[in-house]
Amino acid sequence: MTKTTETSPTQTFVRFTLIQRLEHITFLLSFSLLGFTGLPQKYPVSPISLALFNAFGGVENLRMIHHISAIVMLIISLAHVIELLYSLIVTRTPISMIPWINDIQHVINDVLYYLGFRKHKAYYGRYSYAEKAEYLALIWGTVVMALTGFMMWNPITTVRMLPGEAIPAAKAAHGGEAVLAVLAIIIWHFYHVHLKTFNKSMFTGKLNREEMEHEHPAELAAIDAGKQRAPISAGELRKRQLIFAPFALVSIAVFAFGIYYLVGYETTALTTLPTGETAPVFAPLPTATPLPPTATVPAPTAAAVPVALTWDTSISALFQQKCAACHGAMALAGIDFTSYAGAIKGGLNGPIIVPNDAANSNLIQKQEAGNHPGQLSADEIAQIKAWIDAGAPEK
Ligand code: HEC
């Protein structure tokens, strides 16, 4: 190659191999699917989640797609580990993704640049500190998600080794890390590779000279100065590949067995009711059958005395069971049914209970209109009405 072609502006530089690009696109797809099927499980009452539950054909399908995407992501992660070891052991490519002293200098340089004390940004090599940070965050995130995901997928196996608290802890970590990862991609990743400059190299595999000058000037300078590693001889490469192959095969076999085990070992999904189920959800306990006349002990008279209908005796429990999921800690519409004071106070639009006047109580009107996300049965509505008309007593 002559000097002129070498510095022509149309000259391109290989940035990502085909394998790396395939890894990226598979990761992208499984990541997106995991997000779309995972976040609705974390925020089940949001209208967006409801739309996603419907779009994926119900919660069981959604969970299945979540699990399949997780397995795809595990496979791609293993492929990446094998690829990494291949570059370390076989091609012996220098490690370029691990943060180094000069990255700290680059950060200081860039902070000074943004504050106006420097005229230019740092001269990045093959990967900038921002790219390295994102890569390491992805590895860390994948490890956390895989471990906590495994714990929720196989809770029985998990509690043989860890205390039971580990399961809700895993759930909290899994959901929190998911939100963090999705936000990092939307805010940080999209900004850096799509908004700041539209960097297509992850799809085309190439960068041109101008892009290299902007984004990886130190790497470009090294290439221009001819400071590239001498290629390995074909014989030497072959020899190393032969050493590597059995090792890679064993890892793949162990991993494949692990996945097989993971998928089939525990069935933890709850069988959800088929849609259209009309069985009453609230089934009051049958009233105690009176003792047979031959009994020597007289039937307890307490049972015959009607229990006063108050917040404390039964109303509180009904709201707790039917309404508190949304109108409790979450206080949708500003309503909190977990305390008497909260129920009486009402919501964002004022009181919902008018003591002694059930017909004019917003709560009753809403419930009688039907179709509320939390709907009481006719019997239960009648019970609440009777309570309100009796003055909605607490005790
Ligand atoms: C799945 C979640 C969910 C459950 C369960 C639920 N609600 Fe609601 N509720 C909402 C939402 C969302 C709103 C606000 C939108 C609306 O008015 O429909 C609301 C609003 C209300 C309002 C109207 C407030 C206003 O200002 O008009 C009342 C009253 C109410 N709920 C009572 C109940 C009662 C009583 C129960 C239990 C039987 C219940 N809700 C269960 C989600 C729920």
Boltz pocket constraint, residues with backbone or C-beta under 6 A from the ligand:
constraints:
  - pocket:
      binder: B
      contacts: [[A, 45], [A, 318], [A, 319], [A, 322], [A, 323], [A, 324], [A, 325], [A, 326], [A, 327], [A, 332], [A, 333], [A, 335], [A, 347], [A, 348], [A, 349], [A, 350], [A, 352], [A, 362], [A, 363], [A, 366], [A, 367], [A, 372], [A, 373], [A, 374], [A, 375], [A, 376]]
      max_distance: 6.0
